[in-house]
Amino acid sequence: MKRLFAALGVAVFLFGVTPLAQAQRGDNSAEVPKHGRLDLDAVTPRVVTAETTEIRVTGRLTNISDRKVSRIEARVQVGQALAGDDKAHAALTGTVATDQPSRWSKVADALDPGQSARVDFTVPLDVLRITAPGVYPMLINFNGYPEYGGQARIAENRMLLPVLGTPGGAAAPPPSPATITMIWPILDKPHLLPVFEARQDRRRVLRDDELAKALQPGGRLSNLVEAVEEAAPKGSQVGNSLCFAIDPDLIDTVTAMTANYAVRSGEQIVDRSPSAAAKQWLDRLREVVQGRCVLTLPFADVDLVALSRAGLTDLEKLAREKDSIVTEALSAAPLQHVAWPADGVLDARALADLDETVVVMDQRGLQQSPPAHQPVRVTAAKEGVQTGPGVLIADPIVNTAFERAGQSGSLRLQNALAAIAYRAGVVGKTGGSVLVTPPRQWTESAEELTALLRATGQLLEGERLAKPKRLTDLAAVFNPGRTVPLNYPPPGGAREISPELTNKVLDARNTVRDMLNYMEEDPARKIRPSALTDPLQLGLLRAMSSAWRTDPIGGEAANAEVLEQVAALTGQVDVVEPPTSYALASSSSPLPLTLLNRLPVAVTVRLNFSDTPGLRTEPQVEKLAPGGGRQIKVNAEVSRSGQFTVNAWLTTPKGSLHLGQPKRLTLRSAAYGSVTLGITLTAGLLMVGMMGMRVYKRLRYGPTMKKPVEDMNERLPQPEGT
């Protein structure tokens, strides 16, 4: 019996320990202790070909725990090739089985807390048993012995590995090679401050120095151009697949930096000399886009849905009419009638306002989840139109890889290039397109961007897996398969510019438009009124940039800046407050006032007064010449004397817009008004009448008036006995 219990105890121990050991050294546990941080420098090659014999992993491992970790080793593990979109999605968003391991390689004997070690080991490809082309999930696994514990996984990195060929043979060309089209976004959040022309001294003012840093070597925008220069030159296969999506606002801002400009630093405006980095970047971009597909985005990449929802169709139109900025600065011919909205989604009203022929959208922006490799047409959003515009669908698997790039460790774009390879292989079986739309403001290094382009070039080389297609050609040869309704997903609405900010922009737009209606060009100065308001209109677009969807605080600041400048514009026309009180000598004395117009254009205004007892005035419309003050005399009727106050202010002629600030005027009147004068005259006439009556009586009856009394007494009956 004792032997039976001992055997049962050993069995329980073995069954209990084995899962624990698997959890410690296991291949696929979703949650593992994190004792170390792995910073990968490279996994070579990023794409396996028939010439590949081994995989090399280099980087640095750091102990980020509070315990010493000993006997550290690493290995590579792979799983089965992805066999469907659901498997691909699972590999990108979670963990999948990686059951085929390599041998363990020693990394370090021990690492104290905070200490790091160099990682550099190779794995023969044959031990991973990769025998066919495909895309394989791969795990780089680091194990060790933390102090006071058993063996455990201390760090890992999961990624996808594209395999185009294995030793001994390359993959057979697909029956119908897929076409690959890649949009290359060149844009940034708005940086120019909105300053109307009357306040500019021929300098443009930026809100910060962030753009200057992005243009310098190693900066975000410089990296985007450098990667194309290095890995996608003109005439190359991958270069032929690119279409540059460029924001006119960015080009306008960088062009401004090539001359004298200024930067706001706290409350100060600091002068800057012309930026050599800005000029160099602009020259490089001009060279890169020559003869290639260029897609001009709406100015400042505005939130088209938020503008449409607020009824700001005039600003929508203005945002889409700034192609000339890109054309003139880059000598490019932008693609016409093609739109790529922020987040790849639109509601029906915004789509109707766009009035474009082709729209690039995400699959989630359409109902019925149509296949991404074939174009569709959306249901018409306008009355009287049978069908809506055509839609090119951005590949959802590749989009997921881009969205999860921040969780892919150091090699952030490895999964994206693997997703492109996977989708090209799938689509190549039936034919179609893979449309790649990276994040609009991605922040990848030049090395990662270059790796993405080079890997895509490997797919296109000799049409091994796919062939390039320009967006120009993809949009031109349009044969939609079916018509589907729009779908505006709830997350899209949640990311819109808030209604509070949109309403403020609406009010500011109305102010600018009202002001423009009553301004006129002065023949001597020859300055168009629109020259003053155009910078503010563009400032309103910058305040509605889709960049603020992920930065609401920045959006509020941009909104406040443009509202401040709109108020400054209306404040240039005002009533001059007198230094002393006005003395009115009579009831109809004119009231002298000075009206000021600091703008370089003429403005028609209306002078208004508050209701004040004892003072009667009428609103007065005046046309003010530019650049100075004008004295006018206001017809006023005073009906009382003494000192009293009245408020005066300017508006547009119809009174819809207040200009400047109300001014308090103090009036001193020594005159009588018509009512007072009437009462006085009446009282005077009564007094004269009474005086005349008294004179008459005196003339008739004498000075003492005794005679009439005596006569009266004689006529009274006398009492008897007297």
matplotlib code that plots the C-alpha trace (Angstrom):
import matplotlib.pyplot as plt

x = [0.0, 2.8, 4.4, 1.0, 0.7, 4.3, 3.7, 0.5, 2.5, 5.2, 2.6, 0.9, 4.2, 5.1, 1.8, 2.0, 5.6, 5.3, 2.8, 4.8, 8.0, 6.1, 4.8, 8.4, 10.0, 6.9, 6.5, 3.1, 2.1, 0.2, 1.3, 4.9, 7.1, 8.9, 12.3, 14.1, 13.8, 14.8, 15.9, 16.4, 18.8, 18.1, 16.7, 18.6, 17.1, 13.8, 12.5, 13.6, 14.5, 15.9, 19.4, 18.8, 20.6, 20.4, 18.6, 20.7, 19.4, 21.2, 20.3, 20.6, 19.0, 18.6, 17.6, 14.7, 13.8, 15.0, 16.6, 19.7, 19.0, 21.5, 22.1, 20.4, 19.9, 17.8, 16.3, 13.9, 10.6, 8.2, 4.7, 2.6, 2.3, -0.7, -3.6, -6.4, -7.2, -8.5, -5.1, -3.3, -5.4, -4.8, -1.1, -1.1, -3.3, -2.5, -0.3, -0.3, 1.5, 5.2, 6.0, 9.1, 12.2, 15.8, 18.6, 19.3, 22.1, 23.9, 23.5, 25.0, 26.0, 24.2, 22.8, 22.4, 19.4, 19.9, 22.8, 22.6, 24.3, 24.9, 22.7, 24.1, 23.2, 22.3, 19.9, 20.2, 17.1, 16.8, 16.2, 13.1, 11.7, 10.4, 9.8, 7.4, 6.9, 4.5, 4.3, 5.3, 4.7, 8.1, 9.0, 12.4, 12.4, 14.8, 14.9, 16.9, 16.9, 15.8, 17.2, 15.0, 13.1, 13.1, 13.6, 11.4, 10.9, 12.5, 11.9, 10.4, 9.6, 6.9, 6.8, 5.9, 8.5, 7.8, 9.3, 9.5, 11.6, 13.4, 16.9, 16.8, 14.0, 12.1, 8.3, 6.4, 4.9, 1.2, -1.4, -2.6, 0.0, -1.5, -0.8, 0.6, -0.1, 1.3, 0.3, 3.3, 2.0, 3.9, 2.1, 2.3, 0.1, -0.4, 2.4, 1.6, -0.1, -3.1, -2.1, -4.2, -2.2, -2.5, -0.6, 2.2, 5.6, 6.2, 7.1, 5.2, 5.0, 5.2, 3.8, 7.0, 10.2, 9.0, 8.7, 12.3, 13.4, 11.3, 13.0, 16.6, 18.4, 17.0, 13.7, 10.4, 9.8, 13.4, 13.2, 10.2, 12.1, 15.4, 13.8, 12.4, 15.8, 17.5, 15.0, 12.5, 14.4, 12.7, 12.3, 12.4, 9.6, 8.7, 9.1, 6.5, 4.0, 4.2, 1.9, 2.8, -0.1, 1.0, -0.6, -0.5, -0.4, 2.9, 4.4, 3.2, 4.8, 8.1, 8.2, 7.7, 10.7, 13.0, 12.7, 12.8, 10.2, 9.5, 8.6, 6.5, 8.4, 6.1, 4.9, 7.7, 8.0, 11.6, 13.0, 14.5, 16.8, 15.9, 16.2, 18.8, 17.2, 13.8, 15.2, 17.2, 14.1, 11.9, 14.5, 14.9, 11.1, 10.8, 13.4, 11.7, 8.2, 9.2, 7.3, 5.5, 2.0, 1.1, -2.2, -3.0, -4.8, -7.2, -5.5, -4.2, -5.8, -9.0, -11.7, -14.1, -16.9, -16.8, -16.9, -19.7, -21.7, -21.4, -22.5, -19.1, -19.2, -17.4, -14.4, -14.6, -14.4, -11.5, -9.6, -9.8, -8.8, -5.2, -3.6, -1.8, 0.5, 1.8, 2.0, 4.0, 6.4, 7.1, 6.5, 4.1, 0.8, -1.5, -4.0, -7.5, -10.8, -9.4, -9.8, -8.3, -10.2, -8.8, -9.2, -10.6, -14.2, -16.9, -20.6, -23.1, -23.2, -19.4, -19.3, -21.9, -20.0, -16.8, -18.1, -15.1, -14.9, -12.9, -12.4, -9.8, -11.6, -11.1, -13.2, -14.9, -16.3, -18.5, -21.3, -21.3, -17.5, -16.6, -13.3, -10.5, -8.8, -11.6, -13.1, -16.7, -19.1, -21.0, -24.7, -25.4, -25.4, -27.0, -30.6, -31.0, -27.7, -28.1, -24.7, -22.0, -18.3, -16.0, -14.2, -10.7, -10.4, -7.3, -6.2, -7.5, -4.8, -2.0, -3.9, -4.0, -0.3, 0.3, -2.0, -0.2, 3.3, 4.0, 3.5, 6.0, 9.1, 12.1, 11.5, 8.1, 7.4, 8.3, 4.7, 3.6, 5.9, 5.0, 1.3, 1.9, 3.6, 0.8, -2.0, -0.1, 0.1, -3.6, -4.7, -2.4, -4.4, -7.4, -6.1, -6.7, -4.9, -3.3, -3.7, -1.3, -2.3, 0.2, -0.6, -0.9, 1.7, 3.8, 6.9, 9.1, 12.9, 14.6, 15.9, 12.4, 10.9, 13.8, 13.3, 9.7, 10.3, 13.2, 11.1, 8.2, 10.7, 11.6, 8.0, 7.9, 11.2, 10.7, 7.0, 8.0, 4.9, 3.2, 3.6, 3.5, 0.6, 0.4, -2.6, -3.2, -3.7, -5.7, -8.1, -8.3, -9.0, -12.0, -14.4, -16.3, -17.7, -20.8, -22.5, -22.5, -23.9, -21.7, -21.0, -19.9, -18.6, -19.1, -15.3, -15.2, -17.7, -16.0, -12.7, -14.2, -13.3, -15.7, -19.0, -17.8, -14.8, -16.6, -19.3, -16.6, -15.1, -18.6, -19.0, -15.6, -16.3, -19.5, -17.6, -14.9, -17.5, -19.6, -16.5, -15.5, -18.8, -18.3, -14.7, -13.6, -10.3, -8.8, -7.6, -4.5, -3.3, -4.5, -4.9, -7.7, -9.9, -9.5, -5.7, -6.7, -9.2, -7.6, -5.0, -7.8, -9.8, -6.8, -6.4, -9.9, -8.9, -5.9, -8.1, -10.2, -7.2, -7.8, -4.4, -6.3, -8.4, -5.6, -4.6, -7.7, -5.6, -3.6, -6.9, -8.3, -5.1, -5.3, -8.9, -8.2, -5.4, -7.6, -10.4, -7.9, -6.9, -10.5, -11.2, -8.0, -9.3, -12.7, -10.9, -9.1, -12.2, -13.4, -14.8, -12.2, -13.0, -12.8, -10.4, -13.0, -16.8, -18.7, -20.4, -23.6, -24.6, -28.1, -30.6, -29.6, -25.9, -24.1, -22.2, -18.6, -17.0, -13.8, -14.1, -10.8, -10.0, -6.5, -7.1, -5.5, -9.0, -12.1, -14.9, -18.5, -19.8, -22.8, -22.5, -24.9, -25.9, -27.4, -30.9, -30.4, -33.2, -32.9, -30.9, -32.3, -30.0, -30.4, -27.9, -25.6, -23.8, -20.4, -17.7, -14.3, -11.2, -8.2, -5.4, -6.6, -9.4, -12.3, -14.3, -18.0, -20.9, -23.8, -27.2, -28.5, -31.5, -31.1, -34.3, -32.8, -29.9, -27.2, -24.6, -25.3, -23.5, -24.2, -22.5, -21.4, -20.2, -19.7, -21.3, -21.6, -24.4, -27.0, -25.9, -24.9, -21.3, -19.8, -16.6, -14.2, -15.3, -18.2, -17.1, -18.7, -19.3, -20.0, -22.3, -22.9, -26.0, -26.8, -29.7, -33.4, -35.0, -38.3, -40.5, -38.8, -39.0, -42.7, -43.4, -41.4, -43.3, -46.6, -45.8, -44.6, -47.8, -49.9, -47.8, -48.2, -52.0, -52.3, -50.2, -52.5, -55.6, -54.2, -53.3, -56.8, -58.4, -56.2, -57.0, -60.7, -61.1, -58.2, -55.3, -57.2, -60.3, -62.5, -65.3, -66.8, -66.9, -68.7, -71.3, -71.8, -72.4, -75.0, -77.0, -77.1, -80.3, -79.8, -80.9, -83.9, -83.2, -80.0]
y = [0.0, 2.4, 1.7, 2.5, 5.8, 6.6, 5.8, 8.0, 10.8, 10.6, 10.7, 13.7, 15.4, 14.7, 15.8, 19.0, 19.8, 19.2, 22.0, 24.3, 23.5, 24.1, 27.4, 28.4, 27.2, 26.9, 28.1, 29.7, 31.0, 34.2, 35.7, 35.2, 36.9, 39.9, 40.0, 41.4, 43.9, 42.9, 45.6, 44.0, 45.6, 43.2, 39.9, 39.0, 38.4, 40.2, 38.1, 34.5, 33.6, 30.5, 31.8, 32.0, 29.4, 30.8, 33.5, 35.9, 37.7, 40.7, 43.2, 43.8, 42.2, 44.2, 42.9, 45.1, 43.1, 43.5, 40.1, 38.6, 36.3, 33.5, 31.0, 33.1, 31.5, 32.1, 30.3, 30.9, 29.1, 29.1, 27.9, 26.8, 29.1, 31.3, 29.6, 32.2, 35.8, 34.7, 33.1, 36.2, 38.4, 36.2, 36.2, 40.0, 40.7, 37.8, 34.8, 31.7, 28.4, 28.3, 24.7, 24.2, 25.4, 25.8, 24.8, 27.0, 29.5, 31.0, 34.7, 35.4, 33.7, 36.2, 39.7, 41.8, 44.2, 47.0, 45.1, 44.3, 41.9, 41.8, 39.4, 37.8, 34.3, 32.4, 29.6, 27.3, 27.5, 23.7, 23.1, 25.2, 22.9, 25.6, 23.7, 25.9, 29.6, 31.4, 33.7, 32.0, 33.2, 33.4, 33.7, 34.8, 33.3, 34.1, 31.9, 32.2, 31.5, 34.5, 34.5, 32.6, 30.9, 28.3, 28.6, 31.1, 33.1, 36.5, 38.2, 37.5, 39.1, 37.8, 38.6, 37.2, 35.9, 36.0, 33.2, 33.6, 30.5, 27.7, 26.3, 24.3, 26.2, 29.4, 29.7, 29.2, 32.5, 32.9, 32.2, 35.8, 38.0, 40.6, 44.3, 46.3, 50.0, 51.9, 55.4, 57.2, 60.0, 63.2, 65.3, 66.7, 68.5, 72.2, 74.5, 78.0, 80.5, 82.3, 86.0, 88.2, 90.3, 93.6, 92.3, 90.6, 92.1, 89.7, 87.0, 83.7, 82.7, 79.0, 77.9, 75.8, 74.4, 70.8, 71.1, 72.3, 69.1, 66.9, 68.3, 67.8, 64.5, 61.9, 63.7, 62.1, 63.9, 63.6, 59.8, 59.5, 61.1, 59.3, 55.9, 56.5, 57.8, 54.7, 51.9, 53.2, 55.2, 56.2, 53.4, 50.7, 48.2, 49.4, 53.0, 52.4, 51.3, 54.5, 57.4, 60.4, 61.8, 65.4, 68.0, 71.5, 73.1, 71.3, 72.4, 76.0, 76.0, 74.5, 77.1, 79.9, 78.5, 79.0, 82.8, 84.8, 83.5, 83.5, 81.1, 81.6, 80.9, 81.4, 84.9, 86.0, 85.9, 84.9, 85.6, 82.8, 83.0, 81.1, 77.4, 75.5, 72.2, 73.3, 74.2, 71.0, 68.9, 70.7, 70.2, 66.5, 66.0, 67.8, 65.5, 62.4, 63.1, 64.2, 62.1, 60.1, 59.8, 62.6, 62.8, 66.1, 65.9, 68.5, 71.5, 70.7, 67.2, 68.6, 66.5, 66.4, 64.7, 67.3, 70.1, 68.6, 67.9, 71.6, 72.7, 74.3, 73.3, 76.5, 75.5, 72.0, 73.5, 75.8, 72.8, 70.9, 73.8, 74.2, 71.8, 74.8, 75.0, 71.5, 72.1, 75.3, 74.2, 70.7, 71.1, 68.1, 67.3, 66.0, 63.2, 64.6, 63.4, 60.9, 61.4, 59.6, 60.7, 60.6, 57.1, 55.9, 56.5, 59.0, 59.5, 60.0, 63.8, 64.2, 61.8, 63.8, 67.0, 65.5, 65.0, 62.9, 60.0, 57.6, 57.4, 55.3, 53.8, 51.2, 48.1, 49.0, 52.1, 49.8, 47.5, 43.8, 43.7, 43.5, 41.8, 44.3, 43.2, 44.3, 47.8, 48.5, 51.4, 52.9, 53.8, 57.3, 59.9, 62.6, 62.8, 62.3, 60.4, 56.6, 55.5, 57.0, 57.2, 54.2, 52.9, 51.4, 49.4, 49.6, 46.1, 45.4, 42.8, 45.2, 48.0, 45.8, 45.2, 49.0, 49.6, 47.1, 48.2, 49.7, 46.3, 44.6, 45.5, 47.1, 45.9, 47.7, 47.2, 43.6, 42.5, 45.1, 43.8, 40.2, 41.1, 42.6, 39.4, 37.3, 39.3, 39.3, 35.5, 35.1, 37.7, 36.2, 33.1, 34.9, 38.3, 41.7, 44.5, 45.0, 48.7, 49.7, 52.8, 53.4, 55.6, 59.3, 60.5, 57.5, 57.9, 55.1, 55.3, 55.6, 52.0, 50.6, 52.6, 51.5, 47.8, 48.0, 49.3, 46.9, 43.9, 45.1, 45.4, 41.7, 40.8, 42.7, 41.7, 39.8, 39.7, 36.9, 37.4, 40.6, 43.5, 47.2, 49.5, 53.2, 54.6, 56.7, 53.5, 51.8, 54.7, 55.2, 51.6, 51.3, 48.3, 48.0, 44.6, 45.6, 48.4, 48.5, 50.9, 53.1, 52.3, 55.1, 53.1, 54.4, 54.7, 57.1, 59.4, 59.3, 60.4, 63.4, 67.0, 67.7, 69.7, 72.3, 73.2, 72.9, 75.3, 77.8, 77.5, 78.0, 81.3, 82.5, 81.6, 83.7, 86.6, 86.5, 86.2, 89.1, 91.3, 90.5, 91.6, 95.2, 95.7, 97.4, 97.7, 101.1, 102.4, 104.0, 101.0, 98.3, 95.6, 93.2, 92.5, 88.8, 89.2, 90.0, 87.2, 84.3, 83.6, 83.4, 81.1, 78.8, 79.1, 77.8, 74.8, 74.2, 74.3, 71.5, 69.3, 65.6, 65.6, 66.9, 63.7, 62.1, 65.4, 67.2, 69.6, 70.7, 71.1, 73.4, 75.5, 75.8, 76.8, 79.4, 80.9, 81.5, 82.9, 85.3, 86.5, 86.8, 89.0, 91.0, 91.6, 93.0, 95.0, 97.0, 99.1, 100.9, 104.0, 106.3, 106.9, 110.7, 111.7, 114.0, 114.5, 116.2, 119.6, 120.2, 123.8, 123.3, 120.5, 119.9, 120.3, 117.7, 115.0, 114.8, 111.3, 109.8, 106.4, 104.5, 102.1, 100.5, 98.2, 98.8, 98.6, 100.7, 99.4, 100.3, 100.4, 101.4, 103.6, 102.5, 104.1, 102.6, 103.7, 106.6, 108.7, 112.3, 111.5, 110.6, 109.4, 107.3, 104.6, 106.1, 104.3, 105.5, 104.4, 104.6, 105.1, 102.8, 103.5, 106.2, 108.0, 110.0, 112.6, 112.6, 114.6, 112.6, 114.2, 114.0, 115.5, 116.2, 116.5, 117.1, 118.9, 117.6, 114.9, 111.4, 108.5, 106.6, 103.6, 103.8, 100.9, 99.9, 97.0, 96.0, 97.8, 95.1, 94.9, 91.2, 91.7, 93.8, 95.6, 96.8, 97.4, 99.5, 103.0, 104.9, 108.6, 111.2, 114.0, 117.4, 119.3, 122.9, 123.1, 122.5, 120.0, 120.5, 119.1, 121.2, 124.3, 123.7, 123.4, 126.6, 128.6, 127.4, 128.4, 131.8, 132.4, 131.6, 134.0, 136.7, 136.1, 136.3, 139.5, 141.1, 140.2, 141.9, 145.1, 145.2, 145.0, 147.7, 150.0, 149.5, 149.5, 151.6, 150.7, 149.9, 148.1, 149.6, 151.1, 147.8, 146.7, 149.8, 149.6, 146.0, 146.9, 149.5, 146.9, 144.5, 144.7, 146.6, 145.0, 146.6, 148.8, 150.2]
z = [0.0, 0.8, -2.6, -4.2, -2.5, -3.4, -7.0, -7.0, -5.4, -8.1, -10.8, -9.3, -9.0, -12.6, -14.0, -11.9, -12.7, -16.5, -17.2, -15.0, -16.9, -20.1, -18.8, -18.0, -21.2, -23.2, -26.7, -26.8, -23.4, -23.8, -20.5, -19.3, -16.8, -18.3, -16.7, -19.7, -22.5, -26.0, -28.4, -31.8, -34.2, -37.1, -38.2, -41.3, -43.8, -43.4, -46.4, -46.9, -50.5, -52.2, -51.5, -47.7, -45.6, -42.1, -40.0, -37.9, -34.9, -33.4, -30.7, -27.0, -24.0, -20.7, -17.3, -16.2, -13.1, -9.6, -9.5, -11.0, -14.0, -14.8, -17.7, -20.4, -23.7, -26.9, -29.8, -32.8, -33.1, -36.1, -36.6, -39.6, -42.6, -42.5, -44.3, -44.2, -43.3, -39.9, -39.1, -40.4, -38.2, -35.2, -35.8, -36.0, -33.0, -30.6, -30.2, -32.4, -32.1, -32.9, -32.4, -34.4, -32.5, -33.2, -30.8, -27.8, -28.2, -25.2, -24.7, -21.2, -18.0, -15.9, -15.9, -12.8, -12.6, -15.1, -16.9, -20.6, -23.0, -26.7, -28.7, -31.8, -32.9, -36.1, -36.8, -39.7, -41.8, -42.3, -38.5, -38.7, -41.3, -43.6, -46.8, -48.8, -49.6, -47.4, -44.3, -41.1, -37.5, -35.7, -32.0, -30.8, -27.3, -24.4, -21.3, -18.1, -14.3, -12.2, -8.7, -6.3, -9.0, -11.7, -15.5, -17.1, -20.3, -19.7, -23.0, -26.5, -29.8, -32.1, -35.8, -39.2, -41.6, -45.3, -47.3, -51.1, -51.7, -49.8, -50.4, -53.6, -55.4, -55.7, -55.6, -58.8, -60.1, -59.1, -61.8, -61.8, -60.1, -57.8, -58.4, -55.5, -55.1, -52.2, -51.0, -49.4, -47.1, -46.8, -44.3, -40.8, -38.3, -38.9, -37.7, -39.2, -37.0, -38.6, -38.9, -41.2, -43.7, -42.0, -39.0, -41.0, -41.6, -44.5, -42.0, -41.4, -37.8, -36.7, -33.3, -32.5, -33.8, -34.3, -38.0, -38.3, -36.4, -38.6, -41.8, -40.6, -41.3, -38.9, -38.6, -39.5, -42.7, -43.8, -43.2, -45.5, -48.4, -47.6, -47.7, -51.2, -52.4, -51.0, -51.9, -54.5, -57.1, -60.3, -62.7, -60.0, -59.6, -56.1, -57.2, -59.9, -57.2, -55.2, -55.1, -52.9, -50.8, -50.0, -47.8, -49.4, -46.0, -45.2, -48.5, -47.9, -44.4, -45.5, -48.4, -45.9, -43.9, -46.9, -46.3, -43.1, -40.7, -36.9, -34.2, -31.2, -27.9, -25.0, -25.2, -27.5, -31.3, -32.2, -35.6, -37.6, -40.6, -43.8, -43.1, -45.1, -44.0, -45.3, -48.7, -48.9, -48.0, -50.5, -53.2, -52.4, -52.4, -55.7, -57.2, -55.8, -57.1, -60.6, -63.1, -60.4, -59.1, -56.7, -54.8, -53.2, -49.9, -48.7, -47.2, -43.7, -44.2, -42.8, -41.1, -44.1, -42.1, -39.3, -41.8, -43.7, -40.6, -39.6, -43.1, -43.8, -47.4, -48.5, -46.3, -47.8, -51.2, -50.2, -48.8, -52.1, -54.2, -53.0, -55.6, -57.0, -53.9, -54.7, -58.4, -58.1, -55.3, -56.6, -60.4, -60.1, -61.8, -59.0, -59.6, -60.2, -58.8, -56.3, -52.6, -49.5, -46.4, -42.9, -41.3, -44.7, -43.8, -44.8, -44.0, -46.8, -46.5, -46.7, -49.6, -51.5, -50.8, -52.1, -55.6, -56.5, -59.1, -57.0, -53.2, -51.3, -48.3, -45.6, -45.7, -42.4, -44.2, -46.4, -45.6, -46.6, -46.2, -49.9, -50.8, -50.7, -53.8, -56.1, -56.5, -55.8, -56.2, -53.3, -53.2, -54.4, -51.7, -53.9, -55.1, -58.8, -59.1, -59.7, -58.4, -56.2, -56.8, -57.2, -54.2, -54.0, -50.8, -48.6, -47.7, -44.1, -43.2, -44.1, -42.2, -39.1, -39.4, -39.5, -36.6, -34.5, -35.5, -32.0, -30.5, -32.9, -31.0, -32.6, -36.1, -36.3, -39.9, -40.2, -39.8, -42.4, -45.1, -44.2, -44.5, -47.9, -49.0, -47.5, -49.3, -52.6, -52.4, -51.7, -54.3, -56.8, -57.0, -58.5, -59.6, -58.1, -56.3, -52.9, -52.0, -49.2, -47.1, -44.3, -41.3, -42.4, -39.9, -39.2, -37.2, -38.4, -38.7, -42.0, -41.6, -41.1, -44.0, -46.2, -45.2, -46.1, -49.5, -50.2, -49.1, -51.3, -54.1, -53.6, -54.1, -57.3, -58.7, -61.9, -60.9, -58.5, -56.4, -57.7, -60.1, -59.5, -60.4, -60.0, -58.3, -61.4, -63.4, -60.7, -60.6, -64.3, -65.3, -63.1, -63.3, -60.1, -59.3, -57.3, -55.5, -51.7, -49.1, -47.0, -43.4, -41.0, -38.0, -34.5, -33.8, -36.8, -35.3, -31.9, -33.5, -35.4, -34.3, -31.5, -32.2, -29.6, -31.7, -35.0, -33.8, -32.9, -36.3, -37.8, -35.8, -36.9, -40.5, -40.3, -38.8, -41.5, -44.3, -42.9, -42.6, -46.1, -47.5, -46.2, -47.1, -50.3, -52.1, -51.8, -55.3, -53.8, -51.8, -54.2, -51.5, -52.0, -48.9, -49.5, -48.8, -45.2, -44.8, -46.8, -44.0, -41.5, -43.8, -44.0, -40.3, -39.9, -42.0, -39.9, -36.8, -38.4, -39.3, -38.9, -37.0, -34.0, -33.9, -31.9, -30.2, -29.0, -26.8, -29.9, -31.7, -28.9, -29.1, -32.9, -32.6, -30.0, -32.1, -35.1, -33.0, -31.5, -34.9, -36.1, -33.1, -33.9, -37.4, -36.2, -33.6, -36.2, -36.7, -33.6, -32.0, -30.4, -26.7, -26.0, -23.2, -21.6, -21.5, -24.2, -23.5, -25.5, -25.7, -27.1, -27.5, -31.1, -30.8, -33.0, -31.2, -32.5, -32.7, -34.2, -35.9, -36.5, -39.3, -39.1, -42.0, -45.4, -47.1, -46.8, -44.5, -44.3, -40.7, -38.7, -35.6, -32.8, -29.4, -26.4, -25.3, -22.9, -21.3, -22.4, -25.6, -29.0, -31.8, -35.0, -36.2, -38.8, -41.7, -42.6, -45.0, -43.4, -45.5, -44.8, -42.4, -40.1, -38.2, -39.4, -37.4, -37.9, -36.4, -35.1, -35.1, -31.5, -29.7, -26.0, -23.9, -20.5, -18.9, -16.6, -17.0, -18.3, -20.1, -23.4, -25.0, -28.7, -30.8, -34.4, -36.3, -39.9, -41.7, -40.9, -37.3, -37.5, -36.5, -33.7, -34.5, -31.9, -28.3, -27.0, -25.7, -22.9, -23.6, -20.9, -22.0, -20.1, -21.3, -20.4, -22.9, -22.7, -24.8, -26.7, -23.9, -21.2, -23.5, -24.1, -20.4, -19.7, -22.4, -21.2, -17.6, -18.9, -20.8, -17.7, -15.6, -18.2, -18.3, -14.5, -14.4, -17.1, -15.1, -12.0, -13.9, -15.4, -11.9, -10.6, -13.4, -12.9, -9.2, -7.9, -5.8, -2.5, -3.9, -1.0, -3.2, -4.2, -0.6, 0.6, -2.2, -1.2, 2.4, 1.6, -0.3, 2.7, 4.9, 8.1, 11.5, 13.4, 16.4, 15.2]

ax = plt.figure().add_subplot(projection="3d")
ax.plot(x, y, z, "-o")
ax.set_aspect("equal")
plt.show()
